[in-house]
Amino acid sequence: YYEIEPSIIKNEKVIVNNFLNLNEIAPKNLEAILEDASKVKKAALGKFASKERYGNCLNKRLTGLLFEKLSTRTRLSFEAAVLKLGGQVLNLRKDEIHLGHGETLEDTSAMFSLFLDVLVLRLYEEEKLYEFSRHSKIPIINGLTNQSHPCQVLTDIFTFQEIRGSISDKKVVWLGVANNVFQSFLHAAAVFKFHVVFSGPIKFHPSTKMLEFLNGHDESVLTVEQNPIVAVQNADLVVTDKWVSMHDDKLRKSDLDDLENFKVTKQLLDYAKQDVLFMHCLPADKGQEVSRNIFEDKRCVVLKEAENRMHLQKSILRWCLNLF
């Protein structure tokens, strides 16, 4: 729970359930979201007796989506989640509102609080995410920033546990570049007590700032291993992402050559546990960070992972709005 400072709407404090970063949410709340997501998914598939309990639980509540960055899965999954729960969606185009054009972020956040019930933000700067939350009377959901992607990673945990059981004490290997999704995996590791092994070129190792949150946590949740074959041995889950994220500069040939050693291939997965799972948040640059044939491999669960975004985000919305 987050105590929000008084805004220009009301001269009082309010308590809202923001979904900003995994390391800031009580473990019992994250577990509750995962448990609810399982019930929500079963209801959607007609395998749960109380299907009607979920079909209209948003009761026309209005969810706003403000995306500075391009999106396929996050936009589709949130829109589908809201509509399937009986809510309504309002897409807020940055080029059609006054934010940054004569109106402060504080006042924009206050205006959103007057008309919306919940707001999903997909931003460049994480500082703006927290500034929105400080001045908001409604729940804020982090749909991605340059520093984190909690909806994606909680979905990955949901998907893993759906197939293999608890992720606690499991070994998760991240290959390639330590980016915003990797940061959220570190947050999750500290909460759910699993081990993360990073393997990638030194230039793309986790930054000092990225590791700051481990102060006060068990720093042994992270290991860095330069040899990708050694890294994936006994792995329960192998994960990678695009080497060049949206709007990033293209990498030099020397960087791509260095990263080539950390490409996920069927042969590399063979060094992991026999029942290892492979995940990728998509979109994938096939032939670069992953081999083209990896998506036909039975160990690859990226489509289930993508589908589960909707089910998990239904439960994030329900938690934010105190519906369970």
C-alpha atoms as a printed R data frame, in Angstrom:
    type eleno elety resid chain resno       x       y       z
1   ATOM     1    CA   TYR     A     1   0.000   0.000   0.000
2   ATOM     2    CA   TYR     A     2   1.154   3.531  -0.740
3   ATOM     3    CA   GLU     A     3   0.171   6.683   1.113
4   ATOM     4    CA   ILE     A     4  -0.219   9.400  -1.481
5   ATOM     5    CA   GLU     A     5   0.434  13.052  -0.739
6   ATOM     6    CA   PRO     A     6  -2.497  15.469  -1.001
7   ATOM     7    CA   SER     A     7  -3.183  16.544  -4.589
8   ATOM     8    CA   ILE     A     8  -5.159  19.442  -5.969
9   ATOM     9    CA   ILE     A     9  -8.348  17.339  -6.012
10  ATOM    10    CA   LYS     A    10  -8.987  16.877  -2.304
11  ATOM    11    CA   ASN     A    11  -7.374  18.203   0.811
12  ATOM    12    CA   GLU     A    12  -6.953  14.743   2.317
13  ATOM    13    CA   LYS     A    13  -4.744  11.673   2.076
14  ATOM    14    CA   VAL     A    14  -5.845   8.476   0.377
15  ATOM    15    CA   ILE     A    15  -4.548   4.925   0.320
16  ATOM    16    CA   VAL     A    16  -4.377   3.199  -3.061
17  ATOM    17    CA   ASN     A    17  -2.982  -0.094  -4.327
18  ATOM    18    CA   ASN     A    18  -0.328   0.908  -6.847
19  ATOM    19    CA   PHE     A    19   1.436  -1.750  -8.909
20  ATOM    20    CA   LEU     A    20   4.772  -0.037  -9.521
21  ATOM    21    CA   ASN     A    21   7.634  -2.473  -8.820
22  ATOM    22    CA   LEU     A    22   7.669  -6.015  -7.448
23  ATOM    23    CA   ASN     A    23  10.170  -5.327  -4.668
24  ATOM    24    CA   GLU     A    24   7.827  -2.677  -3.226
25  ATOM    25    CA   ILE     A    25   4.732  -4.886  -2.953
26  ATOM    26    CA   ALA     A    26   4.246  -7.159   0.039
27  ATOM    27    CA   PRO     A    27   4.954 -10.803  -0.836
28  ATOM    28    CA   LYS     A    28   1.520 -11.826   0.488
29  ATOM    29    CA   ASN     A    29  -0.087  -9.427  -2.006
30  ATOM    30    CA   LEU     A    30   1.945 -10.794  -4.922
31  ATOM    31    CA   GLU     A    31   1.004 -14.330  -3.871
32  ATOM    32    CA   ALA     A    32  -2.638 -13.265  -3.708
33  ATOM    33    CA   ILE     A    33  -2.434 -11.872  -7.253
34  ATOM    34    CA   LEU     A    34  -0.910 -15.139  -8.527
35  ATOM    35    CA   GLU     A    35  -3.564 -17.213  -6.759
36  ATOM    36    CA   ASP     A    36  -6.328 -15.028  -8.140
37  ATOM    37    CA   ALA     A    37  -4.843 -15.206 -11.658
38  ATOM    38    CA   SER     A    38  -5.121 -18.991 -11.547
39  ATOM    39    CA   LYS     A    39  -8.819 -18.737 -10.670
40  ATOM    40    CA   VAL     A    40  -9.397 -16.017 -13.266
41  ATOM    41    CA   LYS     A    41  -7.794 -18.119 -15.993
42  ATOM    42    CA   LYS     A    42  -9.792 -21.215 -15.048
43  ATOM    43    CA   ALA     A    43 -12.974 -19.136 -15.126
44  ATOM    44    CA   ALA     A    44 -12.069 -17.780 -18.581
45  ATOM    45    CA   LEU     A    45 -11.571 -21.352 -19.817
46  ATOM    46    CA   GLY     A    46 -14.877 -22.474 -18.324
47  ATOM    47    CA   LYS     A    47 -13.166 -24.637 -15.701
48  ATOM    48    CA   PHE     A    48 -14.278 -22.692 -12.648
49  ATOM    49    CA   ALA     A    49 -17.804 -22.711 -11.264
50  ATOM    50    CA   SER     A    50 -17.863 -18.997 -10.410
51  ATOM    51    CA   LYS     A    51 -17.306 -17.726 -13.936
52  ATOM    52    CA   GLU     A    52 -19.916 -14.986 -13.487
53  ATOM    53    CA   ARG     A    53 -17.962 -13.708 -10.490
54  ATOM    54    CA   TYR     A    54 -15.252 -12.485 -12.858
55  ATOM    55    CA   GLY     A    55 -17.201 -11.684 -16.024
56  ATOM    56    CA   ASN     A    56 -18.473  -8.317 -14.838
57  ATOM    57    CA   CYS     A    57 -16.419  -7.524 -11.729
58  ATOM    58    CA   LEU     A    58 -15.078  -4.225 -13.110
59  ATOM    59    CA   ASN     A    59 -18.691  -3.116 -13.593
60  ATOM    60    CA   LYS     A    60 -17.896  -0.485 -16.262
61  ATOM    61    CA   ARG     A    61 -14.967   0.960 -14.318
62  ATOM    62    CA   LEU     A    62 -12.769   3.003 -16.638
63  ATOM    63    CA   THR     A    63  -9.090   2.114 -17.181
64  ATOM    64    CA   GLY     A    64  -6.872   4.668 -18.897
65  ATOM    65    CA   LEU     A    65  -3.847   3.622 -20.964
66  ATOM    66    CA   LEU     A    66  -1.133   6.241 -21.478
67  ATOM    67    CA   PHE     A    67   1.707   4.748 -23.545
68  ATOM    68    CA   GLU     A    68   4.760   6.758 -24.552
69  ATOM    69    CA   LYS     A    69   6.337   3.604 -26.016
70  ATOM    70    CA   LEU     A    70   5.083   1.303 -28.732
71  ATOM    71    CA   SER     A    71   3.313  -1.810 -27.491
72  ATOM    72    CA   THR     A    72   1.649  -4.931 -28.823
73  ATOM    73    CA   ARG     A    73   1.319  -7.404 -25.945
74  ATOM    74    CA   THR     A    74   0.942  -4.906 -23.086
75  ATOM    75    CA   ARG     A    75  -1.713  -2.878 -24.892
76  ATOM    76    CA   LEU     A    76  -3.649  -5.887 -26.212
77  ATOM    77    CA   SER     A    77  -3.489  -7.806 -22.935
78  ATOM    78    CA   PHE     A    78  -4.625  -4.881 -20.801
79  ATOM    79    CA   GLU     A    79  -7.419  -3.883 -23.174
80  ATOM    80    CA   ALA     A    80  -8.612  -7.487 -23.404
81  ATOM    81    CA   ALA     A    81  -8.345  -7.927 -19.626
82  ATOM    82    CA   VAL     A    82 -10.428  -4.838 -18.895
83  ATOM    83    CA   LEU     A    83 -13.113  -5.629 -21.462
84  ATOM    84    CA   LYS     A    84 -13.398  -9.282 -20.438
85  ATOM    85    CA   LEU     A    85 -13.889  -8.177 -16.820
86  ATOM    86    CA   GLY     A    86 -16.739  -5.878 -17.812
87  ATOM    87    CA   GLY     A    87 -14.756  -2.637 -17.687
88  ATOM    88    CA   GLN     A    88 -14.092   0.080 -20.220
89  ATOM    89    CA   VAL     A    89 -10.834   1.327 -21.745
90  ATOM    90    CA   LEU     A    90  -9.777   4.842 -22.673
91  ATOM    91    CA   ASN     A    91  -6.574   5.215 -24.710
92  ATOM    92    CA   LEU     A    92  -4.847   8.506 -23.864
93  ATOM    93    CA   ARG     A    93  -2.634   9.606 -26.737
94  ATOM    94    CA   LYS     A    94   0.251  11.751 -25.572
95  ATOM    95    CA   ASP     A    95  -0.063  13.965 -28.657
96  ATOM    96    CA   GLU     A    96  -3.717  14.676 -27.841
97  ATOM    97    CA   ILE     A    97  -3.421  15.798 -24.219
98  ATOM    98    CA   HIS     A    98  -1.767  18.816 -22.598
99  ATOM    99    CA   LEU     A    99   0.900  16.908 -20.665
100 ATOM   100    CA   GLY     A   100   4.196  18.575 -21.559
101 ATOM   101    CA   HIS     A   101   2.371  21.261 -23.518
102 ATOM   102    CA   GLY     A   102   1.400  23.833 -20.919
103 ATOM   103    CA   GLU     A   103   0.226  21.493 -18.158
104 ATOM   104    CA   THR     A   104   2.326  19.953 -15.414
105 ATOM   105    CA   LEU     A   105   2.472  16.236 -14.738
106 ATOM   106    CA   GLU     A   106   1.020  16.940 -11.280
107 ATOM   107    CA   ASP     A   107  -2.076  18.585 -12.726
108 ATOM   108    CA   THR     A   108  -2.435  15.953 -15.450
109 ATOM   109    CA   SER     A   109  -2.341  13.199 -12.833
110 ATOM   110    CA   ALA     A   110  -4.955  15.046 -10.812
111 ATOM   111    CA   MET     A   111  -7.220  15.343 -13.852
112 ATOM   112    CA   PHE     A   112  -6.895  11.622 -14.588
113 ATOM   113    CA   SER     A   113  -7.965  10.947 -11.002
114 ATOM   114    CA   LEU     A   114 -11.212  12.817 -11.587
115 ATOM   115    CA   PHE     A   115 -12.344  10.711 -14.525
116 ATOM   116    CA   LEU     A   116 -10.586   7.329 -14.386
117 ATOM   117    CA   ASP     A   117 -10.644   4.424 -11.953
118 ATOM   118    CA   VAL     A   118  -7.159   3.093 -12.728
119 ATOM   119    CA   LEU     A   119  -4.274   4.208 -14.974
120 ATOM   120    CA   VAL     A   120  -1.723   2.046 -16.830
121 ATOM   121    CA   LEU     A   121   1.472   3.881 -17.766
122 ATOM   122    CA   ARG     A   122   4.146   2.791 -20.266
123 ATOM   123    CA   LEU     A   123   6.899   5.380 -19.995
124 ATOM   124    CA   TYR     A   124  10.539   6.056 -20.701
125 ATOM   125    CA   GLU     A   125  11.516   7.530 -17.335
126 ATOM   126    CA   GLU     A   126  10.669   5.669 -14.144
127 ATOM   127    CA   GLU     A   127  10.798   8.962 -12.230
128 ATOM   128    CA   LYS     A   128   7.646  10.049 -14.075
129 ATOM   129    CA   LEU     A   129   5.886   6.863 -12.974
130 ATOM   130    CA   TYR     A   130   6.481   7.739  -9.330
131 ATOM   131    CA   GLU     A   131   5.580  11.370  -9.860
132 ATOM   132    CA   PHE     A   132   2.243  10.284 -11.342
133 ATOM   133    CA   SER     A   133   1.621   8.065  -8.316
134 ATOM   134    CA   ARG     A   134   2.464  10.826  -5.826
135 ATOM   135    CA   HIS     A   135  -0.258  13.055  -7.217
136 ATOM   136    CA   SER     A   136  -2.838  10.401  -8.075
137 ATOM   137    CA   LYS     A   137  -5.993   9.424  -6.220
138 ATOM   138    CA   ILE     A   138  -6.384   6.289  -8.346
139 ATOM   139    CA   PRO     A   139  -4.170   3.177  -8.674
140 ATOM   140    CA   ILE     A   140  -1.215   3.417 -11.050
141 ATOM   141    CA   ILE     A   141   0.083   0.319 -12.884
142 ATOM   142    CA   ASN     A   142   3.583   0.175 -14.325
143 ATOM   143    CA   GLY     A   143   3.192  -1.137 -17.886
144 ATOM   144    CA   LEU     A   144   6.961  -0.748 -18.506
145 ATOM   145    CA   THR     A   145   9.658   1.873 -18.050
146 ATOM   146    CA   ASN     A   146  13.297   1.964 -19.106
147 ATOM   147    CA   GLN     A   147  14.125   0.543 -15.673
148 ATOM   148    CA   SER     A   148  11.497  -2.163 -15.087
149 ATOM   149    CA   HIS     A   149   8.695  -4.354 -16.448
150 ATOM   150    CA   PRO     A   150   6.905  -5.910 -13.450
151 ATOM   151    CA   CYS     A   151   3.741  -7.048 -15.268
152 ATOM   152    CA   GLN     A   152   5.851  -9.126 -17.632
153 ATOM   153    CA   VAL     A   153   7.958 -10.751 -14.942
154 ATOM   154    CA   LEU     A   154   5.057 -11.579 -12.623
155 ATOM   155    CA   THR     A   155   3.416 -13.192 -15.655
156 ATOM   156    CA   ASP     A   156   6.583 -15.204 -16.257
157 ATOM   157    CA   ILE     A   157   6.468 -16.446 -12.673
158 ATOM   158    CA   PHE     A   158   2.779 -17.286 -13.046
159 ATOM   159    CA   THR     A   159   3.543 -19.218 -16.242
160 ATOM   160    CA   PHE     A   160   6.448 -21.109 -14.680
161 ATOM   161    CA   GLN     A   161   4.437 -22.079 -11.612
162 ATOM   162    CA   GLU     A   162   1.490 -23.132 -13.743
163 ATOM   163    CA   ILE     A   163   3.744 -25.658 -15.524
164 ATOM   164    CA   ARG     A   164   6.423 -26.598 -12.988
165 ATOM   165    CA   GLY     A   165   5.159 -25.576  -9.556
166 ATOM   166    CA   SER     A   166   6.714 -23.125  -7.117
167 ATOM   167    CA   ILE     A   167   9.605 -21.033  -8.430
168 ATOM   168    CA   SER     A   168  11.144 -20.740  -4.958
169 ATOM   169    CA   ASP     A   169  14.679 -22.192  -4.831
170 ATOM   170    CA   LYS     A   170  14.729 -22.614  -8.617
171 ATOM   171    CA   LYS     A   171  17.549 -21.486 -10.914
172 ATOM   172    CA   VAL     A   172  16.703 -18.807 -13.494
173 ATOM   173    CA   VAL     A   173  19.347 -17.957 -16.086
174 ATOM   174    CA   TRP     A   174  19.296 -14.645 -17.967
175 ATOM   175    CA   LEU     A   175  21.400 -14.484 -21.141
176 ATOM   176    CA   GLY     A   176  22.547 -11.404 -23.049
177 ATOM   177    CA   VAL     A   177  21.895  -7.845 -21.858
178 ATOM   178    CA   ALA     A   178  20.862  -6.759 -18.355
179 ATOM   179    CA   ASN     A   179  17.858  -4.578 -19.189
180 ATOM   180    CA   ASN     A   180  14.578  -3.475 -17.612
181 ATOM   181    CA   VAL     A   181  13.041  -6.969 -17.699
182 ATOM   182    CA   PHE     A   182  16.154  -8.376 -16.038
183 ATOM   183    CA   GLN     A   183  15.825  -5.711 -13.331
184 ATOM   184    CA   SER     A   184  12.301  -6.900 -12.554
185 ATOM   185    CA   PHE     A   185  13.554 -10.498 -12.430
186 ATOM   186    CA   LEU     A   186  16.012  -9.406  -9.736
187 ATOM   187    CA   HIS     A   187  13.167  -7.754  -7.832
188 ATOM   188    CA   ALA     A   188  11.156 -10.967  -8.128
189 ATOM   189    CA   ALA     A   189  14.074 -13.147  -7.029
190 ATOM   190    CA   ALA     A   190  14.366 -11.219  -3.775
191 ATOM   191    CA   VAL     A   191  10.638 -11.639  -3.118
192 ATOM   192    CA   PHE     A   192  10.048 -15.217  -4.287
193 ATOM   193    CA   LYS     A   193  13.420 -16.581  -3.144
194 ATOM   194    CA   PHE     A   194  14.771 -17.998  -6.392
195 ATOM   195    CA   HIS     A   195  18.292 -17.664  -7.793
196 ATOM   196    CA   VAL     A   196  19.208 -15.606 -10.868
197 ATOM   197    CA   VAL     A   197  22.327 -16.249 -12.912
198 ATOM   198    CA   PHE     A   198  23.324 -13.546 -15.373
199 ATOM   199    CA   SER     A   199  25.523 -14.463 -18.327
200 ATOM   200    CA   GLY     A   200  26.558 -11.868 -20.893
201 ATOM   201    CA   PRO     A   201  29.443  -9.681 -22.072
202 ATOM   202    CA   ILE     A   202  31.004  -7.499 -19.374
203 ATOM   203    CA   LYS     A   203  29.761  -4.365 -21.126
204 ATOM   204    CA   PHE     A   204  26.176  -5.537 -20.606
205 ATOM   205    CA   HIS     A   205  26.443  -6.697 -16.993
206 ATOM   206    CA   PRO     A   206  23.961  -5.359 -14.406
207 ATOM   207    CA   SER     A   207  24.839  -1.760 -13.537
208 ATOM   208    CA   THR     A   208  25.698  -0.579 -10.044
209 ATOM   209    CA   LYS     A   209  22.430   1.358  -9.935
210 ATOM   210    CA   MET     A   210  20.513  -1.758 -10.979
211 ATOM   211    CA   LEU     A   211  21.953  -3.660  -8.028
212 ATOM   212    CA   GLU     A   212  21.367  -0.957  -5.402
213 ATOM   213    CA   PHE     A   213  18.056  -2.406  -4.293
214 ATOM   214    CA   LEU     A   214  19.843  -5.593  -3.152
215 ATOM   215    CA   ASN     A   215  21.174  -3.630  -0.180
216 ATOM   216    CA   GLY     A   216  19.164  -5.024   2.680
217 ATOM   217    CA   HIS     A   217  18.203  -8.126   0.675
218 ATOM   218    CA   ASP     A   218  19.984 -11.432   0.256
219 ATOM   219    CA   GLU     A   219  22.635 -10.553  -2.323
220 ATOM   220    CA   SER     A   220  23.208 -14.245  -3.039
221 ATOM   221    CA   VAL     A   221  20.069 -14.236  -5.196
222 ATOM   222    CA   LEU     A   222  22.339 -13.113  -8.070
223 ATOM   223    CA   THR     A   223  25.372 -14.797  -9.604
224 ATOM   224    CA   VAL     A   224  27.311 -13.620 -12.661
225 ATOM   225    CA   GLU     A   225  28.799 -16.361 -14.841
226 ATOM   226    CA   GLN     A   226  30.703 -15.472 -18.015
227 ATOM   227    CA   ASN     A   227  30.511 -18.924 -19.583
228 ATOM   228    CA   PRO     A   228  26.950 -19.448 -20.919
229 ATOM   229    CA   ILE     A   229  27.325 -23.239 -20.944
230 ATOM   230    CA   VAL     A   230  28.290 -23.241 -17.273
231 ATOM   231    CA   ALA     A   231  25.538 -20.711 -16.538
232 ATOM   232    CA   VAL     A   232  22.686 -22.851 -17.905
233 ATOM   233    CA   GLN     A   233  23.740 -26.084 -16.217
234 ATOM   234    CA   ASN     A   234  20.915 -27.283 -13.939
235 ATOM   235    CA   ALA     A   235  18.780 -24.310 -14.989
236 ATOM   236    CA   ASP     A   236  15.022 -24.559 -14.416
237 ATOM   237    CA   LEU     A   237  14.254 -21.506 -16.557
238 ATOM   238    CA   VAL     A   238  16.264 -19.748 -19.275
239 ATOM   239    CA   VAL     A   239  15.249 -16.232 -20.304
240 ATOM   240    CA   THR     A   240  16.507 -13.683 -22.793
241 ATOM   241    CA   ASP     A   241  15.311 -10.497 -24.481
242 ATOM   242    CA   LYS     A   242  16.157  -8.368 -27.474
243 ATOM   243    CA   TRP     A   243  19.718  -7.119 -27.358
244 ATOM   244    CA   VAL     A   244  18.571  -3.746 -28.664
245 ATOM   245    CA   SER     A   245  15.449  -2.451 -26.933
246 ATOM   246    CA   MET     A   246  12.973   0.003 -28.403
247 ATOM   247    CA   HIS     A   247  14.461   3.382 -29.258
248 ATOM   248    CA   ASP     A   248  17.984   2.276 -28.266
249 ATOM   249    CA   ASP     A   249  20.909   2.979 -30.563
250 ATOM   250    CA   LYS     A   250  22.035   0.148 -32.801
251 ATOM   251    CA   LEU     A   251  24.871  -1.921 -31.424
252 ATOM   252    CA   ARG     A   252  28.316  -1.910 -32.970
253 ATOM   253    CA   LYS     A   253  29.441  -5.029 -34.822
254 ATOM   254    CA   SER     A   254  31.968  -5.764 -32.059
255 ATOM   255    CA   ASP     A   255  29.161  -5.747 -29.471
256 ATOM   256    CA   LEU     A   256  27.031  -8.062 -31.604
257 ATOM   257    CA   ASP     A   257  30.015 -10.377 -32.045
258 ATOM   258    CA   ASP     A   258  30.476 -10.500 -28.254
259 ATOM   259    CA   LEU     A   259  26.788 -11.179 -27.690
260 ATOM   260    CA   GLU     A   260  26.717 -13.962 -30.265
261 ATOM   261    CA   ASN     A   261  28.185 -16.319 -27.640
262 ATOM   262    CA   PHE     A   262  25.067 -15.799 -25.497
263 ATOM   263    CA   LYS     A   263  22.447 -16.578 -28.151
264 ATOM   264    CA   VAL     A   264  19.833 -19.067 -26.966
265 ATOM   265    CA   THR     A   265  19.933 -22.197 -29.111
266 ATOM   266    CA   LYS     A   266  18.581 -25.715 -28.782
267 ATOM   267    CA   GLN     A   267  22.124 -26.897 -28.207
268 ATOM   268    CA   LEU     A   268  22.634 -24.465 -25.326
269 ATOM   269    CA   LEU     A   269  19.333 -25.516 -23.712
270 ATOM   270    CA   ASP     A   270  20.540 -29.117 -23.814
271 ATOM   271    CA   TYR     A   271  23.042 -28.231 -21.061
272 ATOM   272    CA   ALA     A   272  20.177 -27.224 -18.740
273 ATOM   273    CA   LYS     A   273  17.776 -29.527 -16.894
274 ATOM   274    CA   GLN     A   274  15.797 -31.881 -19.100
275 ATOM   275    CA   ASP     A   275  12.546 -30.125 -18.193
276 ATOM   276    CA   VAL     A   276  13.941 -26.581 -18.517
277 ATOM   277    CA   LEU     A   277  11.595 -23.889 -19.826
278 ATOM   278    CA   PHE     A   278  12.565 -21.059 -22.169
279 ATOM   279    CA   MET     A   279  10.876 -17.655 -22.070
280 ATOM   280    CA   HIS     A   280  11.159 -14.438 -24.068
281 ATOM   281    CA   CYS     A   281   8.892 -11.427 -23.493
282 ATOM   282    CA   LEU     A   282   8.726 -10.675 -27.256
283 ATOM   283    CA   PRO     A   283   9.107  -9.186 -29.774
284 ATOM   284    CA   ALA     A   284  12.066 -11.391 -30.705
285 ATOM   285    CA   ASP     A   285  14.785 -10.688 -33.223
286 ATOM   286    CA   LYS     A   286  14.918 -14.230 -34.542
287 ATOM   287    CA   GLY     A   287  18.412 -15.255 -35.533
288 ATOM   288    CA   GLN     A   288  20.005 -12.718 -33.187
289 ATOM   289    CA   GLU     A   289  19.395 -13.299 -29.454
290 ATOM   290    CA   VAL     A   290  17.599 -16.587 -30.240
291 ATOM   291    CA   SER     A   291  17.992 -19.152 -32.983
292 ATOM   292    CA   ARG     A   292  15.134 -19.240 -35.476
293 ATOM   293    CA   ASN     A   293  14.142 -22.797 -34.604
294 ATOM   294    CA   ILE     A   294  13.895 -22.237 -30.849
295 ATOM   295    CA   PHE     A   295  10.207 -21.326 -31.107
296 ATOM   296    CA   GLU     A   296   9.331 -24.810 -32.356
297 ATOM   297    CA   ASP     A   297  11.118 -26.429 -29.410
298 ATOM   298    CA   LYS     A   298   8.818 -28.017 -26.791
299 ATOM   299    CA   ARG     A   299  10.816 -26.273 -24.061
300 ATOM   300    CA   CYS     A   300   9.782 -22.860 -25.444
301 ATOM   301    CA   VAL     A   301   6.646 -21.463 -23.784
302 ATOM   302    CA   VAL     A   302   6.602 -17.910 -25.162
303 ATOM   303    CA   LEU     A   303   3.045 -18.118 -26.545
304 ATOM   304    CA   LYS     A   304   1.648 -19.373 -23.230
305 ATOM   305    CA   GLU     A   305   3.694 -16.649 -21.553
306 ATOM   306    CA   ALA     A   306   2.145 -14.015 -23.863
307 ATOM   307    CA   GLU     A   307  -1.394 -15.351 -23.375
308 ATOM   308    CA   ASN     A   308  -0.961 -15.308 -19.611
309 ATOM   309    CA   ARG     A   309  -0.281 -11.562 -19.686
310 ATOM   310    CA   MET     A   310  -4.033 -11.034 -19.984
311 ATOM   311    CA   HIS     A   311  -4.983 -13.408 -17.177
312 ATOM   312    CA   LEU     A   312  -2.349 -12.084 -14.768
313 ATOM   313    CA   GLN     A   313  -3.199  -8.458 -15.543
314 ATOM   314    CA   LYS     A   314  -6.848  -9.146 -14.854
315 ATOM   315    CA   SER     A   315  -5.775 -10.005 -11.328
316 ATOM   316    CA   ILE     A   316  -3.482  -6.977 -11.069
317 ATOM   317    CA   LEU     A   317  -6.475  -4.808 -11.954
318 ATOM   318    CA   ARG     A   318  -8.662  -6.653  -9.454
319 ATOM   319    CA   TRP     A   319  -6.040  -6.219  -6.714
320 ATOM   320    CA   CYS     A   320  -5.561  -2.531  -7.468
321 ATOM   321    CA   LEU     A   321  -9.321  -1.997  -7.223
322 ATOM   322    CA   ASN     A   322  -9.725  -4.096  -4.052
323 ATOM   323    CA   LEU     A   323 -11.914  -6.683  -5.777
324 ATOM   324    CA   PHE     A   324 -10.559  -9.687  -3.906
